[in-house]
Amino acid sequence: MKLPKDGTKIYQHPLATLWVDREGILHKISKKTPRTVENVTDLYSLIRRTTNGKKVCAMIEVSNETASGPEVRDVLKREIPQTFRAVALITNTQIGQMVATMASVLTPVYVPTEVFKEEPKAEEWLKERIHLC
């Protein structure tokens, strides 16, 4: 996933780089920083501030994300349904595939979630669900 060059505000966090595009889709590129309850909670707080507390569709690149322990997974179980309406997870690494699979398992069935190896396919899938955003 490439950073926008059109003046879109980009937010930096120790766990991720993120922005919201013109269609209201949140884009998040995960960093290799280890996840803790505190920094994951802080990241979701930033996401809520960025989206003005509105649930959004998200395209999340997880290739560099690190695995999460049980306490962090509990936070994600709470945060994902409160934050997202649909999630496209993109990965091209084995660890990213594991993270994406775990995230899709943690996401309730009423939040459509799909894992992709290619960004264009993830974009297409998410745009088919733009009515949810």
N, C-alpha and C positions, 0 to 999 in steps of 0.2 A: 504494500500500500504506500502510495506516495503522498507527501505533504502537499496541501493546496498552495498554489502560487498566486491566487487571485485576491489576496488581501483578507481572506478568511482568518478570524482570530484562532490562533493555535494555543492550546493550554498544555503546559508541561507539568508533569507530576513524577515523583520518583518511580512509580509503577508503569506509567504510560504517557504517551503523547495523544492528545485528543482534540477534535474539532467537530462542529456541526456544519453540515453543508447547506446549500440553499434550499434543499427539499426537506430539511429538518432531520436528516439522518445523522446520528452520532457516529463518528469514525474514531476508533481507538487502536493504537499500535502499542502492544504490550512490550515492556522492557524486561530484561533478565534479572530484575531485582527480586530477592526473596519476598514472598508474601507473608505478612503478619496480620493479625486481627486489626491492629491500629492503622497500618498503612492502607489496607483494603477498605476499611471504614472511611478513612480520609479520602481515598479515591472516589468512592461512591458519593461522598458529600460534594466533591468537586463536580462530578457529573450532574448531580441535582442542581447545583448552582448554575452550571453551564446551560442546562436545559430549562431553567426557571421552574424546576420541580415537576415538569411535564414528563410523562412516560413517552419514550421515543423508540423508534426502530434503530438498531445499531449494527454496524459492520465492524467486527473486532478481529484484528490480526493477532493471533496467539502463538505464532511460531517461536518467539523468544521468551514466552512466559514460563515461569518456573512452576513446578507442582505445588499444590497447596495442602496443608495439613488439615486435620478434621475440624479444628476451630475456625479456620478460614473458610472451609466449605460450608459451615453453619452460617457464617455471615453472608456468603454468596446465596445460599438458599433463601435468606430473608430479602436481600437487596435486589436480586435479579427480577423477581416479579413486581417489585415496587418501582423499578426503574425502566424496564424495557417492555415493548409491545411485541417485538420480533427481533431475533438475533441471528445474524449470519456470521459464523466463525470461519476464519481463513487461516490455514496452516500449511506449511510445506516442510515441517520437521516431525520427527517421531515424538518428541516431547510435546510439541504443539498439538499433535494428533491426540495424545493422551489427555492434555489439558482440555481440548475442545470436546472430547468424548465425555469427560467428567462434567464440564459445564452443561452439556446438553442433558445429561442425566439429572443434574441439579435443578434444571429449569422445568417449571410446571408445564403440563401439556397445553395449557391455555396461552402460553407464550411460544409461538412457533420458533423453532431453533433448528438450524441446519449447519453442517460442517462442509467446507469446500476447500479444494486445493488451489483454485484459481479465483482471483478477484472478480473478473467479468461475470462468472457464473453466480457468484455470491451477490453481486450487484443486481443481476437480472432477477434472481429469486426474491431479493428484498424489494425491488420495485414492483413485483407482482403483489406484494403485501403492503404497498404504500398507503392503502386505505386504512390500515391499522395505525399508522403513525400520527 
